[in-house]
Amino acid sequence: MTMGLHNLQSNQVVEPVSILSELHGHTNMSDKLPVLLEFIKQRHRFINRIAVARYDETTDILKTYVHATDGKNPLPLYQAKLSESESLTEIMTQRKPRILNNMNPLRSVNSEHSKKVTEIGFKSSYTVPLFQADQFLGFVFFNSNILDAMQRNVVTDLTVVAHLINVLIINELTFIKTTKGVSHSIATLASYRDLETGQHLIRVSHFSRIIARGIAQEHGLSDEYVEQLFTFAPLHDIGKIAVEDAILCKPAKLTEKEYTKMQTHTIKGREIIISLQQNLDLLSPQSCEILENIVCHHHEAWDGSGYPDKLAGLAIPLEARIITVADVFDALTSRRVYKERWPFDKAVDYLLEKRGVQFDPECVDKFLENPEELKTIIENFDEKVDYE
């Protein structure tokens, strides 16, 4: 190890038991990771960042999951195709960590990840692939703002922490998988009753993520929030389970009395979520609040004319405002038992017409910034449904 690194070593007494015991007091990885970074910095204070990126094999997308960083986060809401990064693909396939003790920006221009972290001043990195048996989960990245930081004793310590993170990620993913399994099963059951397809639920999730990512910087949204929105979006109409078939499946316009009964699905949905949480205890209080807001308030309108509470403007929870745009657009561009599919441009015109009336103007603007991305989602998750 160089003299410079010796001088940077902390002289504090490390108390791993007291530091790591804090992990038990946190339910989310976003809360646990800063504790681990502080633990590392007690021994190697020149380690400035830990980040976990998760891999979605269905889309080949690698995206930031959680991070703990000294100062500014260099990669907020980062995502990229794993197949487009030769070095990361090699780490995954060989299942071996990578050490970079001189992150030269000129050498890293083809990697968005490396380019961003070097621009903010990181000079060394240690990358560890994460696995659950043979299933690739993603990577954990350790970064330092000094050269030659990743010496043998440092890497030994970081490897231990990486294994701990791997265990924590597996536990959290198991928790999320259980939550999504229960949630999606119920959502699918609801969709069978009102003739909305599973593809509709998938499209609404992807549309919602586009909006959330678009407004994330202005609203300070975390990667974790965006992924929660993506996970919970299919549950927006879960309360339709409680609506009678004569109303839910009616192939004609509802009467005023029937429409009033249909509106109760928002309140019923919130009751279902509360009951699930009380019986299964799957979600943190913050996550449960987000889900309840989506289920109960996705039919509120920007001008206050919606239901169930006639909330207006910013009084409507942000997650509900996002889902409203995504859900209505997909309903318009999908075929239903009571209507034909609208052309893409006609649905876009409707959003613009109702911008600032039914919909949050910011959500509409961000949603429509890249129409080709929307068309790709519609094409990739289309369905051929015979309603005859």
Long-range contacts (C-beta under 8 A, 24 or more apart in sequence): 1-151, 1-152, 1-153, 2-148, 2-151, 4-146, 4-148, 5-46, 5-146, 5-148, 5-149, 5-151, 5-154, 8-44, 8-45, 8-46, 8-146, 9-43, 9-44, 9-45, 10-41, 10-42, 10-43, 10-44, 10-45, 12-42, 14-39, 14-42, 14-43, 15-42, 23-168, 27-284, 28-66, 28-172, 28-224, 28-284, 29-65, 29-66, 29-168, 29-169, 29-172, 29-224, 30-66, 30-222, 30-224, 32-168, 33-66, 33-67, 33-68, 33-165, 34-68, 36-68, 36-161, 36-164, 36-165, 37-68, 39-161, 40-142, 40-157, 40-158, 40-161, 43-157, 44-149, 44-154, 44-157, 46-144, 46-145, 46-146, 46-149, 47-142, 47-143, 47-144, 47-149, 47-154, 47-158, 48-122, 48-143, 48-144, 48-145, 49-74, 49-117, 49-122, 49-141, 49-142, 49-143, 50-140, 50-141, 50-142, 50-143, 50-161, 50-165, 51-75, 51-140, 51-141, 51-143, 52-130, 52-138, 52-139, 52-140, 52-141, 52-165, 52-169, 53-78, 53-138, 53-139, 53-140, 53-141, 54-137, 54-138, 54-169, 55-82, 55-136, 55-137, 55-138, 55-139, 57-136, 62-88, 62-138, 62-139, 63-223, 63-227, 64-223, 65-138, 65-169, 65-223, 65-224, 65-227, 66-223, 66-224, 67-223, 71-120, 72-120, 74-116, 74-117, 74-119, 74-120, 74-122, 75-113, 75-116, 75-117, 76-216, 76-217, 76-223, 77-213, 77-216, 77-223, 77-226, 78-112, 78-113, 78-116, 80-112, 80-113, 85-111, 85-113, 87-111, 88-113, 88-127, 88-139, 91-127, 91-129, 91-139, 92-129, 92-136, 92-139, 95-129, 95-131, 96-129, 97-126, 97-127, 97-128, 97-129, 97-155, 97-159, 97-162, 98-125, 98-126, 98-127, 99-125, 99-126, 99-150, 99-155, 100-124, 100-125, 100-126, 100-127, 100-150, 101-147, 101-148, 101-149, 101-150, 102-147, 102-148, 113-141, 117-141, 117-143, 121-145, 123-147, 123-149, 124-148, 124-149, 124-150, 125-150, 126-150, 126-154, 126-155, 126-158, 128-158, 128-159, 128-162, 128-166, 130-162, 130-165, 130-166, 130-169, 131-166, 132-170, 132-173, 137-166, 137-169, 137-170, 137-173, 138-169, 140-165, 140-166, 175-282, 176-231, 178-282, 179-231, 179-282, 179-283, 180-231, 182-276, 182-280, 182-282, 183-231, 183-232, 183-234, 183-235, 184-234, 186-235, 186-238, 186-241, 186-272, 186-276, 187-234, 187-235, 187-237, 187-238, 189-241, 190-237, 190-238, 190-239, 190-240, 190-241, 191-237, 193-240, 193-241, 193-243, 193-245, 193-248, 193-249, 194-237, 194-240, 194-243, 194-248, 194-249, 195-249, 195-336, 195-337, 195-385, 195-387, 196-237, 196-334, 196-336, 197-334, 197-383, 197-385, 199-381, 199-382, 199-383, 200-330, 200-331, 200-334, 200-383, 201-233, 201-234, 202-234, 202-381, 203-326, 203-330, 203-334, 203-377, 203-378, 203-381, 204-233, 204-234, 204-236, 204-323, 204-326, 204-327, 204-330, 205-230, 205-231, 205-233, 205-234, 206-230, 206-377, 206-381, 207-325, 207-326, 207-329, 207-330, 207-367, 207-374, 207-377, 208-233, 208-322, 208-323, 208-326, 210-326, 210-366, 210-367, 210-370, 210-373, 210-374, 211-322, 211-325, 211-326, 211-363, 211-366, 211-367, 212-322, 214-366, 214-367, 214-369, 215-322, 215-362, 215-363, 215-366, 218-362, 219-318, 225-290, 228-287, 228-290, 229-290, 229-294, 229-319, 229-322, 229-323, 232-287, 232-290, 232-291, 232-294, 232-319, 233-294, 233-323, 233-326, 235-269, 235-273, 235-291, 235-294, 235-295, 236-269, 236-294, 236-295, 236-298, 236-323, 236-327, 237-265, 237-269, 238-269, 238-272, 238-273, 238-295, 239-264, 239-265, 239-266, 239-267, 239-268, 239-269, 239-270, 239-271, 239-272, 239-295, 240-265, 240-269, 241-268, 241-272, 242-268, 242-269, 242-272, 243-268, 249-337, 250-338, 251-337, 251-338, 252-338, 253-338, 263-299, 263-307, 263-308, 264-308, 266-295, 266-296, 266-297, 266-298, 266-299, 266-307, 266-308, 267-296, 267-308, 269-295, 269-296, 270-295, 270-296, 290-317, 290-319, 293-317, 293-319, 293-320, 294-319, 294-320, 294-323, 296-320, 298-323, 298-324, 298-327, 299-324, 300-324, 301-357, 301-358, 301-359, 302-356, 302-357, 302-358, 302-359, 302-360, 302-361, 303-356, 303-357, 303-358, 305-358, 306-358, 316-360, 321-359, 321-360, 321-363, 322-360, 322-363, 324-358, 324-359, 324-360, 324-363, 325-351, 325-359, 325-360, 325-363, 325-364, 325-367, 326-367, 328-358, 328-359, 329-367, 329-374, 333-378, 335-385, 335-387, 336-387, 337-387, 344-371, 344-374, 344-375, 344-378
